[in-house]
C-alpha cells in the first residue's frame, strides 16, 4: 500500500488507518457502538491490517481497553514500522474535570505503559472541551514533544472556532481528526478551507457512517441501536441519543438509495466508492476505519479513482442532508456545535 506524508512531519502513513475503538477486550461500552471483541479477534484484525499494508493505527485513552489490547498484540520488534496515533481526554471518566498540564502528563504516562511503548507518533486532543486552559495545553504538548514521549500532536473534533483558538495559543497541530463522510459533510463550509489555509491534514473518522455507506441497511430500523445515536436519526430512535434533533432519516435513506444506484451502474462496491470519494477530497490524507473481522479490513483497503461525474453525483445525492446540518460539527452532542 502506498504512503502519504502528513505535512509538517516526517510521518508517512497508509491512506487507510485502522481504528481500534472496537478493541475492547470482550467488554461492551455504554454507547453500544461496538459489540464485545476478544483479544484474539483483535489480533486477527491487527495481523490482517499489517498484511494488507496498513501502518497507521488510531486509538484513544477513552476507548475501553483499546490501549491494553494493543499493548498485548503489538510486536515490539516492529514498533518502528507503525505510526501510532492516540488521543487524550475522558480517560478520567465522562464527567471528569478538564485536563490540566499535570493531567496530560499523567495521561501520556498511563498510555505509554498500557501500550508498552516509549513514544506515541501522533498525540491528539480528543475534544476541545477537555482542555482546562488552551495555552497550558499547548505548552504541555510541546513539553511532551521535547521529552520525546510524543513525536507530533494534533487535535480531534475541533471546529473552526476551536481550531483558531488553538492556533492563536501557539499550537502547531499537524492534523484534525473529524467526523466526515458522504452523509456528514458539515466541515466543508468553514473548517475544511481553514485546514487548507493552515496546512493541517484532515483525518476523517466514521468514513462509512458506521456502516450506512456500505449499503447493507435498507431502513432506519435495520441499523443497530448504538449506531442510531447521532443526529442523522430522530431523537426518539434510541434512548442513547442525546442530541434533541428530529434527524433526517428520509433524506439520509434517499441519499443512500441514490448512491447505491450510482455504484451499481459504475460496478463499484458502495463502501469502496464511499472511501474513495473521501480520499479525493482536499486535505484528506488518511481515513480511519474500524473493522469487526479480518475480511472487513481487506474490503476497506480497496480503493479506486472515481471519475469526476461520479464524484459530482455522490455530492449531489447527499447535498440535501448537508443542508440540514449546515455548519453543525458534532453529530452526537445536544444542539448545534461549531
C-alpha positions in Angstrom: 0.0 0.0 0.0 1.2 3.5 -0.8 2.3 6.0 1.8 1.3 9.6 2.1 3.1 12.3 4.1 1.3 14.3 6.8 2.6 17.8 6.1 4.6 19.4 8.9 6.0 16.0 9.9 8.1 13.1 8.7 5.2 10.7 9.3 4.4 8.7 6.1 1.1 6.8 6.6 -1.2 4.5 4.7 -4.3 6.1 3.2 -6.3 3.7 5.4 -5.9 4.0 9.1 -7.1 1.2 11.4 -9.4 2.5 14.1 -9.3 0.4 17.3 -12.2 1.6 19.3 -13.6 -1.9 18.9 -10.5 -3.5 20.6 -12.4 -3.7 23.9 -11.1 -6.9 25.4 -14.5 -8.5 25.4 -16.3 -5.6 27.2 -19.1 -3.5 25.6 -19.1 0.2 26.2 -22.1 2.1 27.3 -22.7 3.6 23.9 -23.1 0.1 22.3 -21.3 1.2 19.2 -19.3 -1.9 19.0 -20.0 -5.4 20.3 -17.7 -7.4 22.5 -14.4 -8.3 20.8 -11.9 -10.7 22.3 -8.2 -10.1 22.3 -7.8 -13.0 19.9 -10.3 -11.5 17.5 -8.5 -8.1 17.7 -5.2 -9.8 17.0 -6.5 -11.4 13.8 -7.7 -7.9 12.6 -4.3 -6.4 13.5 -2.4 -9.1 11.6 -4.6 -8.7 8.6 -4.1 -4.9 8.7 -0.4 -5.2 8.7 -0.5 -7.9 5.9 -2.5 -5.6 3.7 0.0 -2.7 4.1 -1.7 -0.6 6.8 0.9 1.1 9.0 -1.3 3.8 10.6 -3.2 2.9 13.8 -5.5 5.1 15.8 -6.6 4.6 19.4 -7.5 6.7 22.5 -7.4 6.6 26.2 -11.2 6.9 26.2 -11.6 3.7 24.1 -12.4 0.9 26.6 -9.4 -1.4 26.9 -8.0 -0.4 23.5 -4.6 0.6 24.8 -4.2 -2.5 26.9 -5.2 -4.8 24.0 -2.8 -3.1 21.6 -0.1 -3.4 24.2 -0.7 -7.2 24.2 -0.8 -7.7 20.4 1.9 -5.3 19.1 5.2 -6.8 18.3 7.9 -4.6 19.9 10.4 -5.6 17.2 8.1 -4.0 14.6 7.1 -0.8 16.6 9.2 1.4 14.3 7.1 0.2 11.3 3.9 1.5 12.9 2.6 5.1 13.0 0.7 5.0 16.3 -1.8 7.8 17.0 -3.6 8.2 20.3 -5.8 10.8 22.0 -6.0 12.4 25.4 -9.3 13.0 27.1 -12.1 11.2 29.0 -9.7 8.7 30.4 -10.7 10.1 33.8 -14.4 9.4 33.2 -17.2 11.0 31.3 -18.0 13.7 33.8 -14.4 14.5 35.0 -12.9 17.9 35.2 -11.0 19.3 32.2 -7.3 18.3 31.9 -4.6 20.4 33.4 -0.9 20.1 32.3 -0.4 17.6 35.1 -3.3 15.5 33.9 -2.0 15.5 30.4 1.4 14.4 31.7 -0.2 11.6 33.7 -2.3 10.6 30.7 0.7 10.2 28.5 2.5 8.1 31.1 -0.5 5.8 31.5 -1.0 5.4 27.7 2.7 4.6 27.2 2.6 2.0 30.0 -0.6 0.3 28.6 0.6 0.4 25.0 4.0 -0.9 26.1 5.9 1.7 24.0 8.1 4.6 24.9 6.6 7.1 22.4 3.4 7.9 20.5 3.8 9.2 17.0 0.7 11.5 16.9 -1.0 12.6 20.1 -4.3 14.3 19.7 -6.5 16.4 22.0 -9.8 14.3 21.7 -12.2 17.2 22.3 -11.7 20.9 22.8 -13.8 20.7 26.0 -11.3 18.5 27.8 -8.7 21.4 28.0 -8.7 23.3 31.3 -6.8 26.0 29.5 -5.7 26.1 25.8 -2.4 27.9 26.5 -1.5 25.4 29.2 -2.4 22.5 26.9 -0.3 23.8 24.0 2.7 24.4 26.4 2.3 20.9 27.8 2.1 19.2 24.4 5.3 21.0 23.3 7.0 19.8 26.6 6.0 16.2 25.9 7.3 16.6 22.4 10.6 18.0 23.6 10.9 15.0 26.0 10.4 12.6 23.1 7.3 11.0 24.6 5.2 12.2 21.6 6.6 13.0 18.2 3.8 15.2 16.9 0.5 16.5 18.1 -2.9 17.2 16.6 -6.5 17.8 17.5 -9.7 15.9 17.2 -13.3 17.2 16.9 -12.1 20.8 16.7 -14.5 23.1 14.8 -13.2 26.3 13.1 -13.5 28.5 16.3 -11.8 25.9 18.5 -9.0 25.4 15.9 -8.4 29.1 15.6 -8.1 29.4 19.4 -5.6 26.6 19.5 -3.5 28.2 16.7 -3.7 31.6 18.5 -2.3 29.9 21.6 0.8 28.9 19.6 -0.3 25.4 18.8 1.0 23.8 15.7 -1.2 20.7 15.1 -0.4 18.7 12.1 -3.9 17.1 11.9 -7.5 17.5 12.8 -9.5 14.2 13.2 -13.1 14.9 12.4 -16.3 13.1 11.5 -16.5 13.4 7.7 -18.3 11.2 5.1 -20.8 11.5 2.3 -23.7 11.7 4.8 -21.9 14.2 7.2 -20.3 17.0 5.3 -20.5 19.8 7.8 -16.8 20.5 7.7 -16.9 21.6 4.1 -18.3 25.0 4.8 -15.7 26.6 7.0 -13.3 24.0 8.7 -12.0 22.4 5.5 -11.0 25.7 3.9 -9.3 26.7 7.2 -7.3 23.5 7.3 -6.3 24.0 3.7 -5.1 27.5 4.6 -3.1 26.3 7.6 -1.7 23.1 6.0 -3.4 20.9 8.5 -4.3 17.4 7.4 -7.8 16.0 7.9 -8.2 12.5 9.3 -11.9 11.6 8.9 -13.4 9.0 11.2 -16.7 7.2 10.6 -15.9 7.4 6.9 -18.7 4.8 6.2 -21.0 6.5 8.7 -20.9 3.4 11.0 -21.9 1.1 8.2 -24.7 3.2 6.5 -22.4 3.8 3.5 -21.8 0.1 2.9 -25.4 -0.1 1.6 -26.4 -3.0 3.9 -29.1 -1.1 5.8 -32.4 -0.5 3.9 -34.3 1.5 6.5 -33.6 3.1 9.9 -34.9 0.1 11.9 -32.2 -2.1 10.3 -29.4 0.0 11.9 -28.2 -1.3 15.3 -29.3 0.9 18.3 -25.8 2.1 19.2 -25.4 3.5 15.6 -28.6 5.4 15.8 -27.4 7.8 18.5 -26.4 10.6 16.0 -28.3 13.5 14.5 -29.0 11.7 11.2 -31.6 9.8 13.2 -34.6 11.1 15.2 -34.0 11.9 18.8 -36.5 9.2 19.8 -34.8 6.5 17.7 -32.9 5.3 20.7 -32.7 6.2 24.4 -29.0 6.5 23.8 -29.5 9.7 21.7 -28.8 13.0 23.5 -28.9 15.4 20.6 -32.5 16.5 20.7 -32.9 16.8 16.9 -35.6 15.4 14.6 -33.0 13.9 12.4 -33.1 13.5 8.6 -33.9 9.8 8.2 -36.0 10.4 5.0 -33.2 12.4 3.3 -30.4 10.0 4.5 -32.0 6.9 3.1 -33.0 8.6 -0.1 -29.3 9.6 -0.5 -28.2 6.1 0.3 -30.6 4.8 -2.4 -29.1 7.2 -5.0 -25.5 6.4 -4.1 -26.3 2.7 -4.3 -27.8 3.2 -7.8 -24.7 5.1 -9.0 -22.4 2.4 -7.6 -24.4 -0.3 -9.3 -24.1 1.5 -12.7 -20.4 2.1 -12.2 -19.9 -1.5 -10.9 -18.1 -0.3 -7.7 -18.9 -1.6 -4.2 -20.6 1.1 -2.2 -18.1 1.0 0.6 -15.2 1.2 -1.8 -16.8 4.2 -3.6 -17.6 6.0 -0.3 -14.0 5.7 0.9 -12.6 6.6 -2.4 -14.8 9.8 -2.6 -13.4 10.8 0.8 -9.8 10.3 -0.2 -10.3 12.5 -3.2 -11.4 15.5 -1.0 -9.0 18.3 -0.2 -6.7 17.9 2.9 -7.8 14.3 3.5 -4.6 12.2 3.8 -5.9 9.1 5.5 -9.3 7.8 6.7 -9.9 6.0 9.9 -11.9 2.8 9.5 -12.8 0.2 12.2 -13.3 -3.4 11.4 -15.2 -6.2 13.2 -13.3 -9.0 11.3 -10.3 -9.5 9.1 -12.4 -9.6 5.9 -13.6 -6.1 6.5 -10.0 -4.9 6.7 -9.4 -6.3 3.2 -12.6 -4.8 1.9 -11.8 -1.4 3.4 -8.4 -1.3 1.7 -10.0 -1.4 -1.8 -9.6 2.0 -3.5 -10.4 3.3 -6.9 -10.1 6.7 -8.6 -13.6 7.9 -9.1 -14.5 9.7 -12.4 -15.4 13.3 -11.8 -19.0 12.7 -12.9 -19.4 10.0 -10.2 -17.9 12.3 -7.6 -20.4 15.0 -8.5 -23.3 12.6 -8.5 -22.4 11.5 -4.9 -22.1 15.1 -3.8 -25.5 15.9 -5.4 -27.1 12.9 -3.8 -26.1 14.0 -0.3 -26.5 17.8 -0.7 -30.0 17.7 0.9 -28.5 16.1 4.1 -25.7 18.6 4.1 -28.1 21.5 4.0 -30.0 20.2 7.0 -26.9 20.0 9.2 -25.0 23.0 7.7 -22.2 24.1 10.0 -23.0 21.6 12.7 -19.7 20.0 13.7 -20.8 17.4 16.4 -23.1 14.6 15.2 -23.9 13.5 18.7 -23.9 16.5 21.0 -27.0 18.4 22.1 -27.8 21.4 20.0 -25.5 22.7 17.3 -21.7 22.7 17.6 -19.2 24.8 15.7 
